[in-house]
Amino acid sequence: MSEDVSGEIRLLLEQLVDRFVVKGGKAPDVIEIMQRELEEMKVAYEQDPDPADDSAAIEEPANDWPGA
């Protein structure tokens, strides 16, 4: 990953932490929660890199009949 992407991610993470600190959270607590959530996301991604491609979800039939 390039350095500019890393810098952009860092900026977004700082903004996210700031958002929750303004709401009353403590920065170390927010960062700990973020780390835990990122680890869970990483595990989920390793198990299923693209859940949108799963065909297990049954789609609702279209209701586009001419007389419907």
mmCIF file as Biopython writes it, N, C-alpha, C and O atoms, coordinates in Angstrom:
data_model
#
loop_
_atom_site.group_PDB
_atom_site.id
_atom_site.type_symbol
_atom_site.label_atom_id
_atom_site.label_alt_id
_atom_site.label_comp_id
_atom_site.label_asym_id
_atom_site.label_entity_id
_atom_site.label_seq_id
_atom_site.pdbx_PDB_ins_code
_atom_site.Cartn_x
_atom_site.Cartn_y
_atom_site.Cartn_z
_atom_site.occupancy
_atom_site.B_iso_or_equiv
_atom_site.auth_seq_id
_atom_site.auth_asym_id
_atom_site.pdbx_PDB_model_num
ATOM 1   N N  . MET A ? 1  ? 0.856   -1.167  0.000   1.0 0.0 1  A 1 
ATOM 2   C CA . MET A ? 1  ? 0.000   0.000   0.000   1.0 0.0 1  A 1 
ATOM 3   C C  . MET A ? 1  ? 0.904   1.232   0.000   1.0 0.0 1  A 1 
ATOM 4   O O  . MET A ? 1  ? 1.910   1.282   0.708   1.0 0.0 1  A 1 
ATOM 5   N N  . SER A ? 2  ? 0.540   2.188   -0.779  1.0 0.0 2  A 1 
ATOM 6   C CA . SER A ? 2  ? 1.391   3.363   -0.890  1.0 0.0 2  A 1 
ATOM 7   C C  . SER A ? 2  ? 1.272   4.262   0.335   1.0 0.0 2  A 1 
ATOM 8   O O  . SER A ? 2  ? 0.314   4.181   1.105   1.0 0.0 2  A 1 
ATOM 9   N N  . GLU A ? 3  ? 2.262   5.108   0.488   1.0 0.0 3  A 1 
ATOM 10  C CA . GLU A ? 3  ? 2.330   5.990   1.657   1.0 0.0 3  A 1 
ATOM 11  C C  . GLU A ? 3  ? 1.180   6.992   1.687   1.0 0.0 3  A 1 
ATOM 12  O O  . GLU A ? 3  ? 0.680   7.325   2.761   1.0 0.0 3  A 1 
ATOM 13  N N  . ASP A ? 4  ? 0.756   7.474   0.522   1.0 0.0 4  A 1 
ATOM 14  C CA . ASP A ? 4  ? -0.340  8.443   0.502   1.0 0.0 4  A 1 
ATOM 15  C C  . ASP A ? 4  ? -1.652  7.816   0.959   1.0 0.0 4  A 1 
ATOM 16  O O  . ASP A ? 4  ? -2.474  8.494   1.575   1.0 0.0 4  A 1 
ATOM 17  N N  . VAL A ? 5  ? -1.861  6.540   0.670   1.0 0.0 5  A 1 
ATOM 18  C CA . VAL A ? 5  ? -3.055  5.849   1.155   1.0 0.0 5  A 1 
ATOM 19  C C  . VAL A ? 5  ? -2.981  5.714   2.669   1.0 0.0 5  A 1 
ATOM 20  O O  . VAL A ? 5  ? -3.980  5.895   3.366   1.0 0.0 5  A 1 
ATOM 21  N N  . SER A ? 6  ? -1.810  5.399   3.166   1.0 0.0 6  A 1 
ATOM 22  C CA . SER A ? 6  ? -1.619  5.269   4.609   1.0 0.0 6  A 1 
ATOM 23  C C  . SER A ? 6  ? -1.919  6.592   5.309   1.0 0.0 6  A 1 
ATOM 24  O O  . SER A ? 6  ? -2.559  6.610   6.360   1.0 0.0 6  A 1 
ATOM 25  N N  . GLY A ? 7  ? -1.463  7.682   4.735   1.0 0.0 7  A 1 
ATOM 26  C CA . GLY A ? 7  ? -1.729  8.996   5.308   1.0 0.0 7  A 1 
ATOM 27  C C  . GLY A ? 7  ? -3.208  9.338   5.296   1.0 0.0 7  A 1 
ATOM 28  O O  . GLY A ? 7  ? -3.725  9.932   6.243   1.0 0.0 7  A 1 
ATOM 29  N N  . GLU A ? 8  ? -3.884  8.961   4.224   1.0 0.0 8  A 1 
ATOM 30  C CA . GLU A ? 8  ? -5.322  9.225   4.125   1.0 0.0 8  A 1 
ATOM 31  C C  . GLU A ? 8  ? -6.090  8.401   5.153   1.0 0.0 8  A 1 
ATOM 32  O O  . GLU A ? 8  ? -7.024  8.895   5.784   1.0 0.0 8  A 1 
ATOM 33  N N  . ILE A ? 9  ? -5.691  7.145   5.315   1.0 0.0 9  A 1 
ATOM 34  C CA . ILE A ? 9  ? -6.332  6.293   6.317   1.0 0.0 9  A 1 
ATOM 35  C C  . ILE A ? 9  ? -6.095  6.860   7.705   1.0 0.0 9  A 1 
ATOM 36  O O  . ILE A ? 9  ? -7.008  6.892   8.529   1.0 0.0 9  A 1 
ATOM 37  N N  . ARG A ? 10 ? -4.881  7.306   7.966   1.0 0.0 10 A 1 
ATOM 38  C CA . ARG A ? 10 ? -4.551  7.885   9.278   1.0 0.0 10 A 1 
ATOM 39  C C  . ARG A ? 10 ? -5.449  9.088   9.569   1.0 0.0 10 A 1 
ATOM 40  O O  . ARG A ? 10 ? -5.976  9.220   10.673  1.0 0.0 10 A 1 
ATOM 41  N N  . LEU A ? 11 ? -5.618  9.952   8.589   1.0 0.0 11 A 1 
ATOM 42  C CA . LEU A ? 11 ? -6.456  11.139  8.758   1.0 0.0 11 A 1 
ATOM 43  C C  . LEU A ? 11 ? -7.908  10.747  9.052   1.0 0.0 11 A 1 
ATOM 44  O O  . LEU A ? 11 ? -8.542  11.321  9.937   1.0 0.0 11 A 1 
ATOM 45  N N  . LEU A ? 12 ? -8.423  9.776   8.312   1.0 0.0 12 A 1 
ATOM 46  C CA . LEU A ? 12 ? -9.801  9.329   8.544   1.0 0.0 12 A 1 
ATOM 47  C C  . LEU A ? 12 ? -9.956  8.694   9.922   1.0 0.0 12 A 1 
ATOM 48  O O  . LEU A ? 12 ? -10.974 8.896   10.584  1.0 0.0 12 A 1 
ATOM 49  N N  . LEU A ? 13 ? -8.962  7.932   10.358  1.0 0.0 13 A 1 
ATOM 50  C CA . LEU A ? 13 ? -9.013  7.335   11.692  1.0 0.0 13 A 1 
ATOM 51  C C  . LEU A ? 13 ? -8.999  8.411   12.773  1.0 0.0 13 A 1 
ATOM 52  O O  . LEU A ? 13 ? -9.736  8.318   13.755  1.0 0.0 13 A 1 
ATOM 53  N N  . GLU A ? 14 ? -8.165  9.429   12.595  1.0 0.0 14 A 1 
ATOM 54  C CA . GLU A ? 14 ? -8.119  10.529  13.564  1.0 0.0 14 A 1 
ATOM 55  C C  . GLU A ? 14 ? -9.464  11.240  13.636  1.0 0.0 14 A 1 
ATOM 56  O O  . GLU A ? 14 ? -9.929  11.592  14.720  1.0 0.0 14 A 1 
ATOM 57  N N  . GLN A ? 15 ? -10.086 11.449  12.485  1.0 0.0 15 A 1 
ATOM 58  C CA . GLN A ? 15 ? -11.391 12.106  12.461  1.0 0.0 15 A 1 
ATOM 59  C C  . GLN A ? 15 ? -12.444 11.252  13.156  1.0 0.0 15 A 1 
ATOM 60  O O  . GLN A ? 15 ? -13.311 11.772  13.859  1.0 0.0 15 A 1 
ATOM 61  N N  . LEU A ? 16 ? -12.364 9.948   12.959  1.0 0.0 16 A 1 
ATOM 62  C CA . LEU A ? 16 ? -13.314 9.040   13.594  1.0 0.0 16 A 1 
ATOM 63  C C  . LEU A ? 16 ? -13.145 9.048   15.111  1.0 0.0 16 A 1 
ATOM 64  O O  . LEU A ? 16 ? -14.130 9.099   15.848  1.0 0.0 16 A 1 
ATOM 65  N N  . VAL A ? 17 ? -11.904 8.998   15.573  1.0 0.0 17 A 1 
ATOM 66  C CA . VAL A ? 17 ? -11.641 9.063   17.014  1.0 0.0 17 A 1 
ATOM 67  C C  . VAL A ? 17 ? -12.160 10.385  17.564  1.0 0.0 17 A 1 
ATOM 68  O O  . VAL A ? 17 ? -12.828 10.410  18.598  1.0 0.0 17 A 1 
ATOM 69  N N  . ASP A ? 18 ? -11.858 11.479  16.880  1.0 0.0 18 A 1 
ATOM 70  C CA . ASP A ? 18 ? -12.307 12.799  17.331  1.0 0.0 18 A 1 
ATOM 71  C C  . ASP A ? 18 ? -13.828 12.867  17.439  1.0 0.0 18 A 1 
ATOM 72  O O  . ASP A ? 18 ? -14.354 13.471  18.374  1.0 0.0 18 A 1 
ATOM 73  N N  . ARG A ? 19 ? -14.532 12.258  16.499  1.0 0.0 19 A 1 
ATOM 74  C CA . ARG A ? 19 ? -15.997 12.277  16.513  1.0 0.0 19 A 1 
ATOM 75  C C  . ARG A ? 19 ? -16.534 11.679  17.816  1.0 0.0 19 A 1 
ATOM 76  O O  . ARG A ? 19 ? -17.470 12.213  18.411  1.0 0.0 19 A 1 
ATOM 77  N N  . PHE A ? 20 ? -15.934 10.568  18.255  1.0 0.0 20 A 1 
ATOM 78  C CA . PHE A ? 20 ? -16.418 9.921   19.469  1.0 0.0 20 A 1 
ATOM 79  C C  . PHE A ? 20 ? -15.889 10.583  20.736  1.0 0.0 20 A 1 
ATOM 80  O O  . PHE A ? 20 ? -16.532 10.506  21.783  1.0 0.0 20 A 1 
ATOM 81  N N  . VAL A ? 21 ? -14.746 11.222  20.661  1.0 0.0 21 A 1 
ATOM 82  C CA . VAL A ? 21 ? -14.232 11.969  21.809  1.0 0.0 21 A 1 
ATOM 83  C C  . VAL A ? 21 ? -15.122 13.181  22.065  1.0 0.0 21 A 1 
ATOM 84  O O  . VAL A ? 21 ? -15.409 13.509  23.216  1.0 0.0 21 A 1 
ATOM 85  N N  . VAL A ? 22 ? -15.557 13.841  21.004  1.0 0.0 22 A 1 
ATOM 86  C CA . VAL A ? 22 ? -16.465 14.985  21.140  1.0 0.0 22 A 1 
ATOM 87  C C  . VAL A ? 22 ? -17.774 14.547  21.796  1.0 0.0 22 A 1 
ATOM 88  O O  . VAL A ? 22 ? -18.394 15.323  22.523  1.0 0.0 22 A 1 
ATOM 89  N N  . LYS A ? 23 ? -18.194 13.310  21.540  1.0 0.0 23 A 1 
ATOM 90  C CA . LYS A ? 23 ? -19.426 12.784  22.141  1.0 0.0 23 A 1 
ATOM 91  C C  . LYS A ? 23 ? -19.212 12.306  23.569  1.0 0.0 23 A 1 
ATOM 92  O O  . LYS A ? 23 ? -20.144 11.813  24.204  1.0 0.0 23 A 1 
ATOM 93  N N  . GLY A ? 24 ? -17.987 12.447  24.084  1.0 0.0 24 A 1 
ATOM 94  C CA . GLY A ? 24 ? -17.734 12.110  25.479  1.0 0.0 24 A 1 
ATOM 95  C C  . GLY A ? 24 ? -16.855 10.901  25.715  1.0 0.0 24 A 1 
ATOM 96  O O  . GLY A ? 24 ? -16.549 10.580  26.863  1.0 0.0 24 A 1 
ATOM 97  N N  . GLY A ? 25 ? -16.444 10.228  24.666  1.0 0.0 25 A 1 
ATOM 98  C CA . GLY A ? 25 ? -15.579 9.062   24.827  1.0 0.0 25 A 1 
ATOM 99  C C  . GLY A ? 25 ? -14.147 9.460   25.126  1.0 0.0 25 A 1 
ATOM 100 O O  . GLY A ? 25 ? -13.748 10.603  24.903  1.0 0.0 25 A 1 
ATOM 101 N N  . LYS A ? 26 ? -13.383 8.513   25.629  1.0 0.0 26 A 1 
ATOM 102 C CA . LYS A ? 26 ? -11.958 8.735   25.866  1.0 0.0 26 A 1 
ATOM 103 C C  . LYS A ? 26 ? -11.196 8.125   24.698  1.0 0.0 26 A 1 
ATOM 104 O O  . LYS A ? 26 ? -11.483 7.007   24.271  1.0 0.0 26 A 1 
ATOM 105 N N  . ALA A ? 27 ? -10.222 8.875   24.186  1.0 0.0 27 A 1 
ATOM 106 C CA . ALA A ? 27 ? -9.489  8.442   22.999  1.0 0.0 27 A 1 
ATOM 107 C C  . ALA A ? 27 ? -8.935  7.023   23.121  1.0 0.0 27 A 1 
ATOM 108 O O  . ALA A ? 27 ? -9.101  6.235   22.190  1.0 0.0 27 A 1 
ATOM 109 N N  . PRO A ? 28 ? -8.276  6.660   24.242  1.0 0.0 28 A 1 
ATOM 110 C CA . PRO A ? 28 ? -7.757  5.286   24.331  1.0 0.0 28 A 1 
ATOM 111 C C  . PRO A ? 28 ? -8.864  4.228   24.252  1.0 0.0 28 A 1 
ATOM 112 O O  . PRO A ? 28 ? -8.663  3.160   23.674  1.0 0.0 28 A 1 
ATOM 113 N N  . ASP A ? 29 ? -10.027 4.523   24.832  1.0 0.0 29 A 1 
ATOM 114 C CA . ASP A ? 29 ? -11.148 3.578   24.774  1.0 0.0 29 A 1 
ATOM 115 C C  . ASP A ? 29 ? -11.669 3.438   23.345  1.0 0.0 29 A 1 
ATOM 116 O O  . ASP A ? 29 ? -11.948 2.333   22.879  1.0 0.0 29 A 1 
ATOM 117 N N  . VAL A ? 30 ? -11.793 4.560   22.665  1.0 0.0 30 A 1 
ATOM 118 C CA . VAL A ? 30 ? -12.277 4.552   21.285  1.0 0.0 30 A 1 
ATOM 119 C C  . VAL A ? 30 ? -11.310 3.771   20.400  1.0 0.0 30 A 1 
ATOM 120 O O  . VAL A ? 30 ? -11.735 2.967   19.570  1.0 0.0 30 A 1 
ATOM 121 N N  . ILE A ? 31 ? -10.030 4.006   20.574  1.0 0.0 31 A 1 
ATOM 122 C CA . ILE A ? 31 ? -9.020  3.312   19.772  1.0 0.0 31 A 1 
ATOM 123 C C  . ILE A ? 31 ? -9.052  1.812   20.048  1.0 0.0 31 A 1 
ATOM 124 O O  . ILE A ? 31 ? -8.918  1.008   19.126  1.0 0.0 31 A 1 
ATOM 125 N N  . GLU A ? 32 ? -9.228  1.435   21.304  1.0 0.0 32 A 1 
ATOM 126 C CA . GLU A ? 32 ? -9.311  0.014   21.653  1.0 0.0 32 A 1 
ATOM 127 C C  . GLU A ? 32 ? -10.513 -0.649  20.975  1.0 0.0 32 A 1 
ATOM 128 O O  . GLU A ? 32 ? -10.404 -1.760  20.456  1.0 0.0 32 A 1 
ATOM 129 N N  . ILE A ? 33 ? -11.643 0.029   20.984  1.0 0.0 33 A 1 
ATOM 130 C CA . ILE A ? 33 ? -12.840 -0.500  20.323  1.0 0.0 33 A 1 
ATOM 131 C C  . ILE A ? 33 ? -12.599 -0.616  18.818  1.0 0.0 33 A 1 
ATOM 132 O O  . ILE A ? 33 ? -12.980 -1.609  18.198  1.0 0.0 33 A 1 
ATOM 133 N N  . MET A ? 34 ? -11.966 0.399   18.235  1.0 0.0 34 A 1 
ATOM 134 C CA . MET A ? 34 ? -11.665 0.365   16.808  1.0 0.0 34 A 1 
ATOM 135 C C  . MET A ? 34 ? -10.758 -0.818  16.477  1.0 0.0 34 A 1 
ATOM 136 O O  . MET A ? 34 ? -10.971 -1.508  15.480  1.0 0.0 34 A 1 
ATOM 137 N N  . GLN A ? 35 ? -9.750  -1.050  17.311  1.0 0.0 35 A 1 
ATOM 138 C CA . GLN A ? 35 ? -8.840  -2.172  17.078  1.0 0.0 35 A 1 
ATOM 139 C C  . GLN A ? 35 ? -9.591  -3.496  17.121  1.0 0.0 35 A 1 
ATOM 140 O O  . GLN A ? 35 ? -9.370  -4.370  16.283  1.0 0.0 35 A 1 
ATOM 141 N N  . ARG A ? 36 ? -10.473 -3.638  18.090  1.0 0.0 36 A 1 
ATOM 142 C CA . ARG A ? 36 ? -11.248 -4.871  18.229  1.0 0.0 36 A 1 
ATOM 143 C C  . ARG A ? 36 ? -12.148 -5.075  17.005  1.0 0.0 36 A 1 
ATOM 144 O O  . ARG A ? 36 ? -12.224 -6.175  16.458  1.0 0.0 36 A 1 
ATOM 145 N N  . GLU A ? 37 ? -12.820 -4.013  16.590  1.0 0.0 37 A 1 
ATOM 146 C CA . GLU A ? 37 ? -13.706 -4.107  15.430  1.0 0.0 37 A 1 
ATOM 147 C C  . GLU A ? 37 ? -12.923 -4.402  14.152  1.0 0.0 37 A 1 
ATOM 148 O O  . GLU A ? 37 ? -13.370 -5.188  13.316  1.0 0.0 37 A 1 
ATOM 149 N N  . LEU A ? 38 ? -11.758 -3.776  13.999  1.0 0.0 38 A 1 
ATOM 150 C CA . LEU A ? 38 ? -10.935 -4.032  12.818  1.0 0.0 38 A 1 
ATOM 151 C C  . LEU A ? 38 ? -10.461 -5.479  12.782  1.0 0.0 38 A 1 
ATOM 152 O O  . LEU A ? 38 ? -10.413 -6.094  11.717  1.0 0.0 38 A 1 
ATOM 153 N N  . GLU A ? 39 ? -10.114 -6.020  13.939  1.0 0.0 39 A 1 
ATOM 154 C CA . GLU A ? 39 ? -9.688  -7.420  13.993  1.0 0.0 39 A 1 
ATOM 155 C C  . GLU A ? 39 ? -10.839 -8.342  13.591  1.0 0.0 39 A 1 
ATOM 156 O O  . GLU A ? 39 ? -10.630 -9.312  12.862  1.0 0.0 39 A 1 
ATOM 157 N N  . GLU A ? 40 ? -12.049 -8.045  14.062  1.0 0.0 40 A 1 
ATOM 158 C CA . GLU A ? 40 ? -13.211 -8.845  13.680  1.0 0.0 40 A 1 
ATOM 159 C C  . GLU A ? 40 ? -13.487 -8.727  12.178  1.0 0.0 40 A 1 
ATOM 160 O O  . GLU A ? 40 ? -13.840 -9.710  11.528  1.0 0.0 40 A 1 
ATOM 161 N N  . MET A ? 41 ? -13.326 -7.526  11.638  1.0 0.0 41 A 1 
ATOM 162 C CA . MET A ? 41 ? -13.511 -7.332  10.201  1.0 0.0 41 A 1 
ATOM 163 C C  . MET A ? 41 ? -12.476 -8.121  9.410   1.0 0.0 41 A 1 
ATOM 164 O O  . MET A ? 41 ? -12.787 -8.708  8.374   1.0 0.0 41 A 1 
ATOM 165 N N  . LYS A ? 42 ? -11.244 -8.129  9.907   1.0 0.0 42 A 1 
ATOM 166 C CA . LYS A ? 42 ? -10.160 -8.853  9.238   1.0 0.0 42 A 1 
ATOM 167 C C  . LYS A ? 42 ? -10.468 -10.346 9.190   1.0 0.0 42 A 1 
ATOM 168 O O  . LYS A ? 42 ? -10.302 -10.984 8.150   1.0 0.0 42 A 1 
ATOM 169 N N  . VAL A ? 43 ? -10.913 -10.903 10.310  1.0 0.0 43 A 1 
ATOM 170 C CA . VAL A ? 43 ? -11.254 -12.325 10.370  1.0 0.0 43 A 1 
ATOM 171 C C  . VAL A ? 43 ? -12.411 -12.626 9.417   1.0 0.0 43 A 1 
ATOM 172 O O  . VAL A ? 43 ? -12.372 -13.608 8.677   1.0 0.0 43 A 1 
ATOM 173 N N  . ALA A ? 44 ? -13.429 -11.787 9.440   1.0 0.0 44 A 1 
ATOM 174 C CA . ALA A ? 44 ? -14.580 -11.992 8.557   1.0 0.0 44 A 1 
ATOM 175 C C  . ALA A ? 44 ? -14.156 -11.917 7.095   1.0 0.0 44 A 1 
ATOM 176 O O  . ALA A ? 44 ? -14.631 -12.698 6.271   1.0 0.0 44 A 1 
ATOM 177 N N  . TYR A ? 45 ? -13.273 -10.990 6.770   1.0 0.0 45 A 1 
ATOM 178 C CA . TYR A ? 45 ? -12.805 -10.845 5.391   1.0 0.0 45 A 1 
ATOM 179 C C  . TYR A ? 45 ? -11.997 -12.063 4.961   1.0 0.0 45 A 1 
ATOM 180 O O  . TYR A ? 45 ? -12.103 -12.510 3.819   1.0 0.0 45 A 1 
ATOM 181 N N  . GLU A ? 46 ? -11.190 -12.601 5.875   1.0 0.0 46 A 1 
ATOM 182 C CA . GLU A ? 46 ? -10.405 -13.791 5.549   1.0 0.0 46 A 1 
ATOM 183 C C  . GLU A ? 46 ? -11.322 -14.978 5.269   1.0 0.0 46 A 1 
ATOM 184 O O  . GLU A ? 46 ? -11.005 -15.821 4.429   1.0 0.0 46 A 1 
ATOM 185 N N  . GLN A ? 47 ? -12.447 -15.050 5.961   1.0 0.0 47 A 1 
ATOM 186 C CA . GLN A ? 47 ? -13.390 -16.153 5.766   1.0 0.0 47 A 1 
ATOM 187 C C  . GLN A ? 47 ? -14.230 -15.966 4.508   1.0 0.0 47 A 1 
ATOM 188 O O  . GLN A ? 47 ? -14.558 -16.942 3.833   1.0 0.0 47 A 1 
ATOM 189 N N  . ASP A ? 48 ? -14.577 -14.733 4.189   1.0 0.0 48 A 1 
ATOM 190 C CA . ASP A ? 48 ? -15.419 -14.443 3.030   1.0 0.0 48 A 1 
ATOM 191 C C  . ASP A ? 48 ? -15.055 -13.072 2.479   1.0 0.0 48 A 1 
ATOM 192 O O  . ASP A ? 48 ? -15.623 -12.063 2.898   1.0 0.0 48 A 1 
ATOM 193 N N  . PRO A ? 49 ? -14.103 -13.030 1.534   1.0 0.0 49 A 1 
ATOM 194 C CA . PRO A ? 49 ? -13.615 -11.740 1.037   1.0 0.0 49 A 1 
ATOM 195 C C  . PRO A ? 49 ? -14.663 -10.869 0.358   1.0 0.0 49 A 1 
ATOM 196 O O  . PRO A ? 49 ? -14.511 -9.648  0.320   1.0 0.0 49 A 1 
ATOM 197 N N  . ASP A ? 50 ? -15.721 -11.466 -0.179  1.0 0.0 50 A 1 
ATOM 198 C CA . ASP A ? 50 ? -16.738 -10.667 -0.855  1.0 0.0 50 A 1 
ATOM 199 C C  . ASP A ? 50 ? -18.128 -11.221 -0.553  1.0 0.0 50 A 1 
ATOM 200 O O  . ASP A ? 50 ? -18.703 -11.948 -1.363  1.0 0.0 50 A 1 
ATOM 201 N N  . PRO A ? 51 ? -18.668 -10.872 0.626   1.0 0.0 51 A 1 
ATOM 202 C CA . PRO A ? 51 ? -19.969 -11.429 1.006   1.0 0.0 51 A 1 
ATOM 203 C C  . PRO A ? 51 ? -21.099 -11.041 0.056   1.0 0.0 51 A 1 
ATOM 204 O O  . PRO A ? 51 ? -22.132 -11.710 0.027   1.0 0.0 51 A 1 
ATOM 205 N N  . ALA A ? 52 ? -20.927 -9.996  -0.703  1.0 0.0 52 A 1 
ATOM 206 C CA . ALA A ? 52 ? -21.968 -9.586  -1.648  1.0 0.0 52 A 1 
ATOM 207 C C  . ALA A ? 52 ? -22.146 -10.614 -2.760  1.0 0.0 52 A 1 
ATOM 208 O O  . ALA A ? 52 ? -23.200 -10.667 -3.394  1.0 0.0 52 A 1 
ATOM 209 N N  . ASP A ? 53 ? -21.122 -11.431 -2.999  1.0 0.0 53 A 1 
ATOM 210 C CA . ASP A ? 53 ? -21.208 -12.454 -4.037  1.0 0.0 53 A 1 
ATOM 211 C C  . ASP A ? 53 ? -21.907 -13.720 -3.572  1.0 0.0 53 A 1 
ATOM 212 O O  . ASP A ? 53 ? -22.131 -14.626 -4.374  1.0 0.0 53 A 1 
ATOM 213 N N  . ASP A ? 54 ? -22.256 -13.802 -2.294  1.0 0.0 54 A 1 
ATOM 214 C CA . ASP A ? 54 ? -22.896 -15.001 -1.772  1.0 0.0 54 A 1 
ATOM 215 C C  . ASP A ? 54 ? -24.257 -15.199 -2.425  1.0 0.0 54 A 1 
ATOM 216 O O  . ASP A ? 54 ? -25.063 -14.272 -2.515  1.0 0.0 54 A 1 
ATOM 217 N N  . SER A ? 55 ? -24.492 -16.409 -2.872  1.0 0.0 55 A 1 
ATOM 218 C CA . SER A ? 55 ? -25.788 -16.714 -3.470  1.0 0.0 55 A 1 
ATOM 219 C C  . SER A ? 55 ? -26.726 -17.333 -2.442  1.0 0.0 55 A 1 
ATOM 220 O O  . SER A ? 55 ? -27.841 -17.732 -2.779  1.0 0.0 55 A 1 
ATOM 221 N N  . ALA A ? 56 ? -26.280 -17.416 -1.191  1.0 0.0 56 A 1 
ATOM 222 C CA . ALA A ? 56 ? -27.090 -18.018 -0.136  1.0 0.0 56 A 1 
ATOM 223 C C  . ALA A ? 56 ? -28.321 -17.176 0.180   1.0 0.0 56 A 1 
ATOM 224 O O  . ALA A ? 56 ? -29.345 -17.705 0.610   1.0 0.0 56 A 1 
ATOM 225 N N  . ALA A ? 57 ? -28.223 -15.889 -0.030  1.0 0.0 57 A 1 
ATOM 226 C CA . ALA A ? 57 ? -29.359 -15.007 0.247   1.0 0.0 57 A 1 
ATOM 227 C C  . ALA A ? 57 ? -30.407 -15.183 -0.847  1.0 0.0 57 A 1 
ATOM 228 O O  . ALA A ? 57 ? -30.101 -15.090 -2.035  1.0 0.0 57 A 1 
ATOM 229 N N  . ILE A ? 58 ? -31.616 -15.431 -0.441  1.0 0.0 58 A 1 
ATOM 230 C CA . ILE A ? 58 ? -32.703 -15.613 -1.398  1.0 0.0 58 A 1 
ATOM 231 C C  . ILE A ? 58 ? -33.272 -14.246 -1.731  1.0 0.0 58 A 1 
ATOM 232 O O  . ILE A ? 58 ? -33.684 -13.492 -0.851  1.0 0.0 58 A 1 
ATOM 233 N N  . GLU A ? 59 ? -33.285 -13.948 -3.012  1.0 0.0 59 A 1 
ATOM 234 C CA . GLU A ? 59 ? -33.813 -12.662 -3.441  1.0 0.0 59 A 1 
ATOM 235 C C  . GLU A ? 59 ? -35.321 -12.755 -3.600  1.0 0.0 59 A 1 
ATOM 236 O O  . GLU A ? 59 ? -35.859 -13.801 -3.963  1.0 0.0 59 A 1 
ATOM 237 N N  . GLU A ? 60 ? -35.988 -11.658 -3.326  1.0 0.0 60 A 1 
ATOM 238 C CA . GLU A ? 60 ? -37.434 -11.596 -3.507  1.0 0.0 60 A 1 
ATOM 239 C C  . GLU A ? 60 ? -37.740 -11.605 -5.000  1.0 0.0 60 A 1 
ATOM 240 O O  . GLU A ? 60 ? -37.025 -10.978 -5.781  1.0 0.0 60 A 1 
ATOM 241 N N  . PRO A ? 61 ? -38.787 -12.303 -5.402  1.0 0.0 61 A 1 
ATOM 242 C CA . PRO A ? 61 ? -39.143 -12.305 -6.825  1.0 0.0 61 A 1 
ATOM 243 C C  . PRO A ? 61 ? -39.628 -10.924 -7.259  1.0 0.0 61 A 1 
ATOM 244 O O  . PRO A ? 61 ? -40.214 -10.176 -6.477  1.0 0.0 61 A 1 
ATOM 245 N N  . ALA A ? 62 ? -39.375 -10.617 -8.492  1.0 0.0 62 A 1 
ATOM 246 C CA . ALA A ? 62 ? -39.807 -9.327  -9.026  1.0 0.0 62 A 1 
ATOM 247 C C  . ALA A ? 62 ? -41.319 -9.310  -9.178  1.0 0.0 62 A 1 
ATOM 248 O O  . ALA A ? 62 ? -41.930 -10.316 -9.539  1.0 0.0 62 A 1 
ATOM 249 N N  . ASN A ? 63 ? -41.906 -8.179  -8.905  1.0 0.0 63 A 1 
ATOM 250 C CA . ASN A ? 63 ? -43.348 -8.016  -9.060  1.0 0.0 63 A 1 
ATOM 251 C C  . ASN A ? 63 ? -43.590 -7.089  -10.246 1.0 0.0 63 A 1 
ATOM 252 O O  . ASN A ? 63 ? -44.196 -6.025  -10.118 1.0 0.0 63 A 1 
ATOM 253 N N  . ASP A ? 64 ? -43.098 -7.527  -11.406 1.0 0.0 64 A 1 
ATOM 254 C CA . ASP A ? 64 ? -43.197 -6.669  -12.582 1.0 0.0 64 A 1 
ATOM 255 C C  . ASP A ? 64 ? -44.088 -7.274  -13.671 1.0 0.0 64 A 1 
ATOM 256 O O  . ASP A ? 64 ? -43.882 -7.015  -14.856 1.0 0.0 64 A 1 
ATOM 257 N N  . TRP A ? 65 ? -45.063 -8.068  -13.275 1.0 0.0 65 A 1 
ATOM 258 C CA . TRP A ? 65 ? -46.008 -8.617  -14.239 1.0 0.0 65 A 1 
ATOM 259 C C  . TRP A ? 65 ? -46.865 -7.479  -14.781 1.0 0.0 65 A 1 
ATOM 260 O O  . TRP A ? 65 ? -47.131 -6.511  -14.069 1.0 0.0 65 A 1 
ATOM 261 N N  . PRO A ? 66 ? -47.290 -7.583  -16.006 1.0 0.0 66 A 1 
ATOM 262 C CA . PRO A ? 66 ? -48.103 -6.504  -16.579 1.0 0.0 66 A 1 
ATOM 263 C C  . PRO A ? 66 ? -49.392 -6.235  -15.808 1.0 0.0 66 A 1 
ATOM 264 O O  . PRO A ? 66 ? -49.827 -5.086  -15.731 1.0 0.0 66 A 1 
ATOM 265 N N  . GLY A ? 67 ? -50.007 -7.256  -15.241 1.0 0.0 67 A 1 
ATOM 266 C CA . GLY A ? 67 ? -51.271 -7.057  -14.542 1.0 0.0 67 A 1 
ATOM 267 C C  . GLY A ? 67 ? -51.118 -6.858  -13.048 1.0 0.0 67 A 1 
ATOM 268 O O  . GLY A ? 67 ? -52.117 -6.770  -12.334 1.0 0.0 67 A 1 
ATOM 269 N N  . ALA A ? 68 ? -49.894 -6.786  -12.562 1.0 0.0 68 A 1 
ATOM 270 C CA . ALA A ? 68 ? -49.678 -6.689  -11.114 1.0 0.0 68 A 1 
ATOM 271 C C  . ALA A ? 68 ? -49.901 -5.308  -10.588 1.0 0.0 68 A 1 
ATOM 272 O O  . ALA A ? 68 ? -49.757 -5.074  -9.388  1.0 0.0 68 A 1 
#
